[in-house]
Amino acid sequence: MENNEYILEGNISVKAAIINAFRSVSAIYVDPEKKDKDTFYILREANQRGIKIVYRSRAEIDAMASGRTHGGMLAKVGERTFQSLDDFLSKDTVYLAMIEGIEDPFNFGYLLRTFYAAGVDAVILPKRNWTTAADVVTRASAGASEAIPLIITEDTEEILGQLKQADIPLYCAERKNACSLYDIEFPRRLCIAIGGEMRGLSKAVRAAADQNIYIPYGRDARNALNAAAAAAIFSFEVLRQQIKKTCDQ
């Protein structure tokens, strides 16, 4: 395997990589005994895109895979491509999310799955080498990591400056000097920021916040919700308000 090539495992991950085309797919390895409808669809899409299809026995595929949940299908893929924040700044409606302090690839995948389902247009991430965990992230996100645009930054303060200049307010999941999530009327252009349970959001992001927001609990809960649960509550409240505004027009 070349240094810039990785293996994705299972129909969901392989299909997501092919359909969304945020990374190259050089070959698909499939068990010839797989006869299900989803497999035929993937093979047809691969053929239309000129992707090489290689038939291998289940034992051979097992030897190539890191786990046993592949279901008889793998894909050899290249590096993920990323987007620029500039692609989103001029839109009349833009819904961005920023993630910091997430170390575990499973949690990262869950977050991307949540944001994708909530209609987030793109996710802003600090530069980090997630490529070696590409398969874990793709499976944990149910393919959403291959579908949602990702913006990678080496300079968080530059990104924060771009958001400020574009009049896109930043809402941080931070309890200090915060308002309840349910007391906020979110605008059509916004960015929400979620930090990991251990490290939270960086000082630069907290300082740039236009508003800190918190989730009111039903009882005195000493332990915070994990990042994925908090992200789901925040992001779907934004979506709920967006849907309501559309219905009220």
C-alpha positions as CSV (number, residue, x, y, z in Angstrom):
1,M,0.0,0.0,0.0
2,E,1.3,3.4,-1.0
3,N,1.9,6.0,1.8
4,N,-1.0,8.1,0.6
5,E,-3.5,5.2,0.1
6,Y,-5.9,3.8,2.6
7,I,-8.4,1.0,2.9
8,L,-12.1,1.7,3.6
9,E,-14.2,-1.2,4.7
10,G,-17.9,-2.1,4.1
11,N,-20.6,-1.1,1.7
12,I,-21.5,2.2,3.5
13,S,-18.0,3.5,3.5
14,V,-17.2,2.5,0.0
15,K,-20.4,3.9,-1.4
16,A,-19.9,7.2,0.4
17,A,-16.4,7.6,-1.0
18,I,-17.5,6.8,-4.5
19,I,-20.7,9.0,-4.6
20,N,-19.3,12.1,-2.9
21,A,-15.9,12.1,-4.6
22,F,-14.0,14.0,-1.9
23,R,-11.2,11.4,-2.4
24,S,-10.0,9.3,-5.3
25,V,-11.0,5.6,-5.3
26,S,-8.5,3.5,-7.3
27,A,-9.9,0.1,-6.7
28,I,-12.8,-1.9,-5.1
29,Y,-12.2,-5.4,-3.8
30,V,-15.4,-7.4,-3.6
31,D,-16.3,-11.0,-2.6
32,P,-17.9,-12.6,-5.8
33,E,-20.4,-14.2,-3.5
34,K,-22.0,-10.8,-2.6
35,K,-25.2,-10.6,-4.6
36,D,-27.2,-8.0,-2.7
37,K,-28.9,-4.9,-4.3
38,D,-26.6,-2.4,-2.6
39,T,-23.5,-4.2,-3.9
40,F,-24.8,-4.2,-7.4
41,Y,-25.5,-0.5,-7.1
42,I,-21.9,0.2,-5.9
43,L,-20.4,-1.8,-8.6
44,R,-22.5,0.0,-11.3
45,E,-21.4,3.4,-9.9
46,A,-17.8,2.2,-9.8
47,N,-18.0,1.1,-13.4
48,Q,-19.5,4.4,-14.5
49,R,-16.5,6.2,-12.9
50,G,-13.9,3.9,-14.3
51,I,-12.9,2.5,-10.9
52,K,-11.2,-0.9,-11.1
53,I,-13.2,-3.7,-9.6
54,V,-11.2,-6.7,-8.3
55,Y,-12.9,-9.9,-7.1
56,R,-11.3,-11.6,-4.1
57,S,-12.3,-14.4,-1.9
58,R,-13.6,-13.6,1.6
59,A,-10.3,-14.9,3.1
60,E,-8.2,-12.6,0.9
61,I,-10.4,-9.7,1.8
62,D,-10.1,-10.6,5.5
63,A,-6.3,-10.5,5.1
64,M,-6.4,-7.0,3.6
65,A,-8.9,-5.6,6.1
66,S,-8.1,-4.4,9.7
67,G,-11.4,-5.8,11.0
68,R,-14.2,-8.3,10.2
69,T,-17.0,-5.9,9.6
70,H,-16.3,-5.3,5.9
71,G,-19.0,-7.6,4.7
72,G,-16.9,-8.6,1.7
73,M,-16.2,-5.2,0.3
74,L,-13.1,-2.9,0.5
75,A,-12.0,0.2,-1.4
76,K,-8.4,1.5,-1.9
77,V,-8.7,5.3,-1.6
78,G,-6.4,8.3,-1.7
79,E,-6.2,11.4,0.5
80,R,-9.3,13.3,1.4
81,T,-9.7,16.7,-0.3
82,F,-10.8,19.7,1.8
83,Q,-12.7,22.9,1.1
84,S,-11.9,26.6,1.7
85,L,-13.9,28.7,4.1
86,D,-14.2,31.3,1.3
87,D,-16.5,28.9,-0.6
88,F,-19.2,29.5,2.1
89,L,-18.8,33.1,3.3
90,S,-20.9,34.8,0.7
91,K,-23.9,32.6,1.0
92,D,-27.2,34.1,2.2
93,T,-27.7,31.1,4.5
94,V,-24.7,29.3,5.9
95,Y,-24.5,26.9,8.8
96,L,-21.0,26.1,9.9
97,A,-19.7,24.1,12.8
98,M,-16.2,24.1,14.4
99,I,-14.7,21.2,16.3
100,E,-11.8,21.3,18.7
101,G,-10.2,19.0,21.2
102,I,-11.6,15.7,19.9
103,E,-9.0,13.0,20.1
104,D,-10.9,9.8,19.5
105,P,-11.7,8.9,15.9
106,F,-15.0,7.2,16.9
107,N,-16.2,10.4,18.6
108,F,-15.0,12.4,15.7
109,G,-17.0,10.2,13.3
110,Y,-20.1,10.5,15.5
111,L,-19.8,14.3,15.5
112,L,-19.6,14.4,11.7
113,R,-22.6,12.1,11.4
114,T,-24.6,14.4,13.7
115,F,-23.6,17.6,11.9
116,Y,-24.3,16.1,8.5
117,A,-27.8,15.0,9.6
118,A,-28.5,18.4,11.1
119,G,-27.8,20.1,7.8
120,V,-24.4,21.7,8.6
121,D,-22.9,23.1,5.4
122,A,-19.2,22.5,6.4
123,V,-17.1,21.6,9.5
124,I,-14.0,23.6,10.5
125,L,-11.2,21.5,12.0
126,P,-7.7,22.2,13.3
127,K,-5.0,20.5,11.3
128,R,-4.5,17.0,12.4
129,N,-3.6,13.7,10.7
130,W,-6.9,11.8,10.7
131,T,-6.0,9.9,7.5
132,T,-4.6,6.9,9.3
133,A,-8.0,6.5,11.0
134,A,-10.0,7.2,7.8
135,D,-11.7,3.8,7.9
136,V,-12.7,4.2,11.6
137,V,-14.0,7.7,11.1
138,T,-16.0,6.7,8.0
139,R,-17.6,3.8,9.6
140,A,-18.4,5.7,12.9
141,S,-20.0,8.4,10.8
142,A,-22.0,6.0,8.7
143,G,-20.3,7.6,5.6
144,A,-21.1,11.2,6.6
145,S,-17.3,12.0,6.8
146,E,-17.1,11.4,3.1
147,A,-20.2,13.5,2.4
148,I,-19.8,16.7,4.5
149,P,-17.4,19.4,3.4
150,L,-14.4,19.8,5.7
151,I,-12.3,22.9,6.2
152,I,-8.9,22.3,7.7
153,T,-7.0,25.2,9.3
154,E,-3.5,25.6,10.6
155,D,-4.4,29.1,11.9
156,T,-7.5,29.2,14.0
157,E,-7.2,32.9,14.6
158,E,-7.2,33.6,10.8
159,I,-10.4,31.5,10.5
160,L,-12.0,33.4,13.3
161,G,-11.1,36.7,11.7
162,Q,-12.7,35.6,8.4
163,L,-15.9,34.7,10.2
164,K,-15.9,38.1,12.0
165,Q,-15.2,40.0,8.8
166,A,-18.1,38.1,7.0
167,D,-20.5,38.9,9.9
168,I,-21.0,35.3,10.7
169,P,-21.5,35.1,14.5
170,L,-19.8,32.4,16.5
171,Y,-21.8,30.6,19.2
172,C,-19.6,28.6,21.6
173,A,-20.7,25.6,23.7
174,E,-19.3,27.1,26.9
175,R,-21.2,27.6,30.2
176,K,-19.3,30.7,31.4
177,N,-21.2,33.9,30.8
178,A,-23.6,31.9,28.7
179,C,-27.3,32.0,27.7
180,S,-29.6,29.0,27.5
181,L,-29.6,27.4,24.1
182,Y,-33.4,27.8,24.1
183,D,-33.3,31.6,24.7
184,I,-31.3,32.2,21.5
185,E,-32.8,33.1,18.2
186,F,-30.2,31.9,15.7
187,P,-29.6,33.9,12.5
188,R,-29.5,32.4,9.0
189,R,-25.7,32.7,8.9
190,L,-23.8,31.3,11.9
191,C,-21.1,29.0,13.2
192,I,-21.4,26.9,16.3
193,A,-18.2,25.6,18.1
194,I,-18.0,22.4,20.1
195,G,-15.0,21.3,22.2
196,G,-14.1,17.9,23.6
197,E,-14.9,16.9,27.1
198,M,-11.3,17.0,28.3
199,R,-9.8,20.0,26.5
200,G,-12.8,22.0,25.5
201,L,-12.5,25.0,23.2
202,S,-9.2,26.9,22.8
203,K,-8.7,30.3,24.4
204,A,-8.7,31.9,21.0
205,V,-12.1,30.5,20.1
206,R,-13.6,31.3,23.5
207,A,-12.3,34.9,23.2
208,A,-13.9,35.3,19.7
209,A,-17.3,34.0,20.7
210,D,-20.2,36.4,20.0
211,Q,-22.3,34.4,22.4
212,N,-21.7,31.5,24.8
213,I,-24.5,29.0,25.0
214,Y,-25.3,26.1,27.4
215,I,-27.8,23.3,27.5
216,P,-30.1,23.5,30.6
217,Y,-30.3,20.2,32.4
218,G,-33.3,18.7,34.1
219,R,-31.4,18.1,37.3
220,D,-28.0,19.1,38.9
221,A,-25.8,16.9,36.7
222,R,-22.2,17.2,37.7
223,N,-20.8,15.5,34.6
224,A,-21.3,17.3,31.3
225,L,-22.8,15.6,28.3
226,N,-20.2,14.2,25.9
227,A,-19.3,16.2,22.9
228,A,-21.4,14.1,20.5
229,A,-24.6,14.4,22.6
230,A,-24.1,18.1,23.1
231,A,-23.4,18.6,19.4
232,A,-26.7,16.8,18.6
233,I,-28.7,19.1,20.9
234,F,-27.1,22.3,19.7
235,S,-27.1,21.5,16.0
236,F,-30.7,20.2,15.8
237,E,-32.0,23.2,17.7
238,V,-30.4,25.4,15.0
239,L,-32.1,23.2,12.4
240,R,-35.4,23.3,14.2
241,Q,-35.3,27.1,14.1
242,Q,-34.3,27.2,10.4
243,I,-37.2,24.9,9.5
244,K,-39.6,27.1,11.4
245,K,-38.4,30.2,9.7
246,T,-38.9,28.5,6.3
247,C,-42.4,27.4,7.3
248,D,-43.3,30.9,8.5
249,Q,-42.4,32.5,5.2
